[in-house]
């Protein structure tokens, strides 16, 4: 993690007016600067950049942040990339204590290599774009698909001529190894007279694939007439990986904010044609199934993703893979839906035949992740029989287990119990409680909260939330099971810790005030508000002395409190069964272990 002190120092040195001014036309307005907001469409400027505060704020849509946030939200950089970019501008070295000099040198060499390949690909893109203007066949094809020159220019569309060595007219040295390394030229045979070189892309409409920074990192080429493969992608290169990149994401950034969701389709032409029709928030995978990295990248730009698939069996299989990729990232604050069109339509043809309004209505009626999980697990099963319902649950369990801790996980469990026609407590006992029985529980595991928290537990959780707000990096010092335990606490603490983890993942280290301000902008801000207010009021605790040690003590005390609460509940229940006796004995043993003095360090 990058230290918070470094980030604060960086932000004091960076000129936010200069950073924002590279992307927004700003004019002086008193002590501030004003321009059209890049985060939503407007005709009258309401976007203010304050050099004294080193922040920006839009009075139209509420967008607000510092220079780092601007680069992550507007340019689409990941948090570490944004920090490195700003640090380079002001001559600062990002702390990288864990990287040895040799590794740092290798990273610098790789970065320089990538920059060179990007230059080669940019030159090829310009060549293909110029070729399009002189080839009527390619222009006619795009016109038949309903595309205008404006949209073609926006996406940088081009044409690769039929010849075997078209790129020789764009590059002085056709035998340059960089052309092969960039995936533009195919080399066959050993070096010498027997070696053959020829263009990878021939007689195809060319779609440049851009990184979130806008750099050309690869190409997709579509045949004009009949031929195979219909789409041909660049191979894997040092700057391009199909499993991580999404076509159209760079061009869709503003539309993602305006429409509030990303539409994932299956082909380049769908993306461009939908943009032509007014739906600019579409992206496409690059001939591969949707991966967890695709989903993670999308959630950097939006909180809502809609996958669009054909309604046939192949589309259903693709939806299943997208579901599995999405589950680990489906927090309480995110939305994942699945849209299935009639088999005779893809998104482009549906919009052209029935109109944009009809398509948007279909999007609004898309299947939510919770229902898709149940339908996917129950596909082809007879759910009117006990055997069919049991098999559905067996298939659903690993999917449900992939969901992160939070309220959605509980809601899906309830929906599965309803689909299986059984009480949710029975399913919870089988899936949740059974692995945590006296026999199965790990010695250091926290007991599951089973009732309303005691005042003592609330006070400890408040202190924990307060300390993590001031020292958010501490979140990564505890193991994943304890992440889940904290995130699984009753509201508002559980949702608070879920939101904390998500904000750290999306933005990296944040100052306490910025973190709490971000909490206030979340969809469930009202649920978090009482806790946030209490955190703001906790000023009298000393957090400057050994915060890591304080956090370790708080986590230990929370575990002790959870054991005490469950023991109290067990005694009040009057349960005299053998299982209850064994559980009580295990809890007493665990309490003794937790209260045993630790050696000082």
MOVEN-V243741 format. One record per residue. N is the residue number from 0. RES is the residue in three letters. SS is DSSP state (A for helix, B for strand, O for the rest). Layout:
# MOVEN-V243741
{{N & RES & SS} {N & RES & SS}}
This chain:
# MOVEN-V243741
{{0 & UNK & O} {1 & UNK & O} {2 & UNK & O} {3 & UNK & A} {4 & UNK & A} {5 & UNK & A} {6 & UNK & A} {7 & UNK & A} {8 & UNK & A} {9 & UNK & A} {10 & UNK & A} {11 & UNK & A} {12 & UNK & A} {13 & UNK & O} {14 & UNK & O} {15 & UNK & A} {16 & UNK & A} {17 & UNK & A} {18 & UNK & A} {19 & UNK & A} {20 & UNK & A} {21 & UNK & O} {22 & UNK & O} {23 & UNK & O} {24 & UNK & O} {25 & UNK & O} {26 & UNK & B} {27 & UNK & B} {28 & UNK & B} {29 & UNK & O} {30 & UNK & O} {31 & UNK & B} {32 & UNK & B} {33 & UNK & B} {34 & UNK & B} {35 & UNK & O} {36 & UNK & O} {37 & UNK & O} {38 & UNK & O} {39 & UNK & O} {40 & UNK & O} {41 & UNK & O} {42 & UNK & O} {43 & UNK & O} {44 & UNK & O} {45 & UNK & O} {46 & UNK & B} {47 & UNK & B} {48 & UNK & B} {49 & UNK & B} {50 & UNK & O} {51 & UNK & O} {52 & UNK & O} {53 & UNK & O} {54 & UNK & B} {55 & UNK & B} {56 & UNK & B} {57 & UNK & B} {58 & UNK & O} {59 & UNK & O} {60 & UNK & O} {61 & UNK & O} {62 & UNK & O} {63 & UNK & B} {64 & UNK & B} {65 & UNK & O} {66 & UNK & A} {67 & UNK & A} {68 & UNK & A} {69 & UNK & A} {70 & UNK & A} {71 & UNK & A} {72 & UNK & A} {73 & UNK & A} {74 & UNK & A} {75 & UNK & O} {76 & UNK & O} {77 & UNK & O} {78 & UNK & A} {79 & UNK & A} {80 & UNK & A} {81 & UNK & A} {82 & UNK & A} {83 & UNK & A} {84 & UNK & A} {85 & UNK & A} {86 & UNK & A} {87 & UNK & A} {88 & UNK & A} {89 & UNK & O} {90 & UNK & O} {91 & UNK & O} {92 & UNK & O} {93 & UNK & O} {94 & UNK & O} {95 & UNK & O} {96 & UNK & O} {97 & UNK & O} {98 & UNK & O} {99 & UNK & O} {100 & UNK & A} {101 & UNK & A} {102 & UNK & A} {103 & UNK & A} {104 & UNK & A} {105 & UNK & A} {106 & UNK & A} {107 & UNK & A} {108 & UNK & A} {109 & UNK & A} {110 & UNK & A} {111 & UNK & A} {112 & UNK & A} {113 & UNK & A} {114 & UNK & A} {115 & UNK & A} {116 & UNK & A} {117 & UNK & A} {118 & UNK & A} {119 & UNK & A} {120 & UNK & A} {121 & UNK & A} {122 & UNK & A} {123 & UNK & A} {124 & UNK & A} {125 & UNK & A} {126 & UNK & A} {127 & UNK & A} {128 & UNK & A} {129 & UNK & A} {130 & UNK & A} {131 & UNK & A} {132 & UNK & A} {133 & UNK & O} {134 & UNK & O} {135 & UNK & A} {136 & UNK & A} {137 & UNK & A} {138 & UNK & A} {139 & UNK & A} {140 & UNK & A} {141 & UNK & A} {142 & UNK & A} {143 & UNK & A} {144 & UNK & O} {145 & UNK & O} {146 & UNK & O} {147 & UNK & O} {148 & UNK & A} {149 & UNK & A} {150 & UNK & A} {151 & UNK & A} {152 & UNK & A} {153 & UNK & A} {154 & UNK & O} {155 & UNK & O} {156 & UNK & O} {157 & UNK & B} {158 & UNK & B} {159 & UNK & B} {160 & UNK & O} {161 & UNK & O} {162 & UNK & O} {163 & UNK & O} {164 & UNK & O} {165 & UNK & A} {166 & UNK & A} {167 & UNK & A} {168 & UNK & A} {169 & UNK & O} {170 & UNK & O} {171 & UNK & O} {172 & UNK & O} {173 & UNK & O} {174 & UNK & O} {175 & UNK & O} {176 & UNK & A} {177 & UNK & A} {178 & UNK & A} {179 & UNK & A} {180 & UNK & A} {181 & UNK & O} {182 & UNK & O} {183 & UNK & O} {184 & UNK & B} {185 & UNK & B} {186 & UNK & B} {187 & UNK & B} {188 & UNK & O} {189 & UNK & O} {190 & UNK & O} {191 & UNK & O} {192 & UNK & O} {193 & UNK & O} {194 & UNK & O} {195 & UNK & B} {196 & UNK & B} {197 & UNK & B} {198 & UNK & B} {199 & UNK & O} {200 & UNK & O} {201 & UNK & O} {202 & UNK & O} {203 & UNK & B} {204 & UNK & B} {205 & UNK & B} {206 & UNK & B} {207 & UNK & B} {208 & UNK & B} {209 & UNK & B} {210 & UNK & O} {211 & UNK & O} {212 & UNK & O} {213 & UNK & O} {214 & UNK & O} {215 & UNK & B} {216 & UNK & B} {217 & UNK & B} {218 & UNK & B} {219 & UNK & B} {220 & UNK & B} {221 & UNK & B} {222 & UNK & B} {223 & UNK & O} {224 & UNK & O} {225 & UNK & O} {226 & UNK & O} {227 & UNK & O} {228 & UNK & O} {229 & UNK & O} {230 & UNK & B} {231 & UNK & B} {232 & UNK & B} {233 & UNK & O} {234 & UNK & O} {235 & UNK & O} {236 & UNK & B} {237 & UNK & O} {238 & UNK & O} {239 & UNK & B} {240 & UNK & O} {241 & UNK & O} {242 & UNK & O} {243 & UNK & O} {244 & UNK & O} {245 & UNK & O} {246 & UNK & B} {247 & UNK & O} {248 & UNK & O} {249 & UNK & O} {250 & UNK & O} {251 & UNK & O} {252 & UNK & A} {253 & UNK & A} {254 & UNK & A} {255 & UNK & A} {256 & UNK & A} {257 & UNK & A} {258 & UNK & A} {259 & UNK & O} {260 & UNK & O} {261 & UNK & B} {262 & UNK & B} {263 & UNK & B} {264 & UNK & B} {265 & UNK & O} {266 & UNK & O} {267 & UNK & A} {268 & UNK & A} {269 & UNK & A} {270 & UNK & A} {271 & UNK & A} {272 & UNK & A} {273 & UNK & A} {274 & UNK & A} {275 & UNK & A} {276 & UNK & O} {277 & UNK & O} {278 & UNK & O} {279 & UNK & O} {280 & UNK & O} {281 & UNK & B} {282 & UNK & B} {283 & UNK & B} {284 & UNK & O} {285 & UNK & O} {286 & UNK & O} {287 & UNK & O} {288 & UNK & O} {289 & UNK & O} {290 & UNK & O} {291 & UNK & A} {292 & UNK & A} {293 & UNK & A} {294 & UNK & A} {295 & UNK & A} {296 & UNK & A} {297 & UNK & A} {298 & UNK & O} {299 & UNK & O} {300 & UNK & O} {301 & UNK & O} {302 & UNK & O} {303 & UNK & B} {304 & UNK & B} {305 & UNK & B} {306 & UNK & B} {307 & UNK & B} {308 & UNK & B} {309 & UNK & B} {310 & UNK & O} {311 & UNK & O} {312 & UNK & A} {313 & UNK & A} {314 & UNK & A} {315 & UNK & A} {316 & UNK & A} {317 & UNK & A} {318 & UNK & A} {319 & UNK & A} {320 & UNK & A} {321 & UNK & A} {322 & UNK & A} {323 & UNK & A} {324 & UNK & A} {325 & UNK & A} {326 & UNK & A} {327 & UNK & O} {328 & UNK & O} {329 & UNK & O} {330 & UNK & O} {331 & UNK & O} {332 & UNK & O} {333 & UNK & O} {334 & UNK & B} {335 & UNK & B} {336 & UNK & B} {337 & UNK & B} {338 & UNK & B} {339 & UNK & B} {340 & UNK & B} {341 & UNK & O} {342 & UNK & O} {343 & UNK & O} {344 & UNK & O} {345 & UNK & O} {346 & UNK & A} {347 & UNK & A} {348 & UNK & A} {349 & UNK & A} {350 & UNK & A} {351 & UNK & A} {352 & UNK & A} {353 & UNK & A} {354 & UNK & O} {355 & UNK & A} {356 & UNK & A} {357 & UNK & A} {358 & UNK & A} {359 & UNK & A} {360 & UNK & A} {361 & UNK & A} {362 & UNK & A} {363 & UNK & A} {364 & UNK & O} {365 & UNK & O} {366 & UNK & B} {367 & UNK & B} {368 & UNK & A} {369 & UNK & A} {370 & UNK & A} {371 & UNK & A} {372 & UNK & A} {373 & UNK & A} {374 & UNK & A} {375 & UNK & A} {376 & UNK & A} {377 & UNK & A} {378 & UNK & O} {379 & UNK & O} {380 & UNK & O} {381 & UNK & O} {382 & UNK & O} {383 & UNK & O} {384 & UNK & O} {385 & UNK & A} {386 & UNK & A} {387 & UNK & A} {388 & UNK & A} {389 & UNK & A} {390 & UNK & A} {391 & UNK & A} {392 & UNK & A} {393 & UNK & A} {394 & UNK & A} {395 & UNK & A} {396 & UNK & A} {397 & UNK & A} {398 & UNK & A} {399 & UNK & A} {400 & UNK & A} {401 & UNK & O} {402 & UNK & O} {403 & UNK & O} {404 & UNK & O} {405 & UNK & O} {406 & UNK & A} {407 & UNK & A} {408 & UNK & A} {409 & UNK & A} {410 & UNK & A} {411 & UNK & A} {412 & UNK & A} {413 & UNK & A} {414 & UNK & A} {415 & UNK & A} {416 & UNK & A} {417 & UNK & A} {418 & UNK & A} {419 & UNK & O} {420 & UNK & O} {421 & UNK & O} {422 & UNK & O} {423 & UNK & A} {424 & UNK & A} {425 & UNK & A} {426 & UNK & A} {427 & UNK & A} {428 & UNK & A} {429 & UNK & A} {430 & UNK & A} {431 & UNK & A} {432 & UNK & A} {433 & UNK & A} {434 & UNK & A} {435 & UNK & A} {436 & UNK & O} {437 & UNK & O} {438 & UNK & O} {439 & UNK & O} {440 & UNK & O} {441 & UNK & O} {442 & UNK & O} {443 & UNK & O} {444 & UNK & O} {445 & UNK & O} {446 & UNK & O} {447 & UNK & O} {448 & UNK & O} {449 & UNK & O} {450 & UNK & O} {451 & UNK & O} {452 & UNK & O} {453 & UNK & O} {454 & UNK & A} {455 & UNK & A} {456 & UNK & A} {457 & UNK & A} {458 & UNK & A} {459 & UNK & A} {460 & UNK & A} {461 & UNK & A} {462 & UNK & A} {463 & UNK & A} {464 & UNK & A} {465 & UNK & A} {466 & UNK & A} {467 & UNK & A} {468 & UNK & A} {469 & UNK & A} {470 & UNK & O} {471 & UNK & A} {472 & UNK & A} {473 & UNK & A} {474 & UNK & A} {475 & UNK & A} {476 & UNK & A} {477 & UNK & O} {478 & UNK & O} {479 & UNK & A} {480 & UNK & A} {481 & UNK & A} {482 & UNK & A} {483 & UNK & A} {484 & UNK & A} {485 & UNK & A} {486 & UNK & A} {487 & UNK & O} {488 & UNK & O} {489 & UNK & O} {490 & UNK & O} {491 & UNK & O} {492 & UNK & A} {493 & UNK & A} {494 & UNK & A} {495 & UNK & A} {496 & UNK & A} {497 & UNK & A} {498 & UNK & A} {499 & UNK & A} {500 & UNK & A} {501 & UNK & A} {502 & UNK & A} {503 & UNK & A} {504 & UNK & A} {505 & UNK & A} {506 & UNK & A} {507 & UNK & O} {508 & UNK & O} {509 & UNK & O} {510 & UNK & O} {511 & UNK & A} {512 & UNK & A} {513 & UNK & A} {514 & UNK & A} {515 & UNK & A} {516 & UNK & A} {517 & UNK & A} {518 & UNK & A} {519 & UNK & A} {520 & UNK & O} {521 & UNK & O} {522 & UNK & O} {523 & UNK & O} {524 & UNK & A} {525 & UNK & A} {526 & UNK & A} {527 & UNK & A} {528 & UNK & A} {529 & UNK & A} {530 & UNK & A} {531 & UNK & A} {532 & UNK & A} {533 & UNK & A} {534 & UNK & A} {535 & UNK & A} {536 & UNK & A} {537 & UNK & O} {538 & UNK & O} {539 & UNK & O} {540 & UNK & O} {541 & UNK & O} {542 & UNK & O} {543 & UNK & O} {544 & UNK & O} {545 & UNK & O} {546 & UNK & A} {547 & UNK & A} {548 & UNK & A} {549 & UNK & A} {550 & UNK & A} {551 & UNK & A} {552 & UNK & A} {553 & UNK & A} {554 & UNK & A} {555 & UNK & A} {556 & UNK & A} {557 & UNK & A} {558 & UNK & A} {559 & UNK & A} {560 & UNK & A} {561 & UNK & A} {562 & UNK & A} {563 & UNK & A} {564 & UNK & A} {565 & UNK & A} {566 & UNK & A} {567 & UNK & A} {568 & UNK & A} {569 & UNK & A} {570 & UNK & A} {571 & UNK & A} {572 & UNK & A} {573 & UNK & O} {574 & UNK & O} {575 & UNK & O} {576 & UNK & O} {577 & UNK & A} {578 & UNK & A} {579 & UNK & A} {580 & UNK & A} {581 & UNK & A} {582 & UNK & A} {583 & UNK & A} {584 & UNK & A} {585 & UNK & A} {586 & UNK & A} {587 & UNK & A} {588 & UNK & A} {589 & UNK & A} {590 & UNK & A} {591 & UNK & A} {592 & UNK & A} {593 & UNK & A} {594 & UNK & A} {595 & UNK & O} {596 & UNK & O} {597 & UNK & O} {598 & UNK & O} {599 & UNK & O} {600 & UNK & O}}
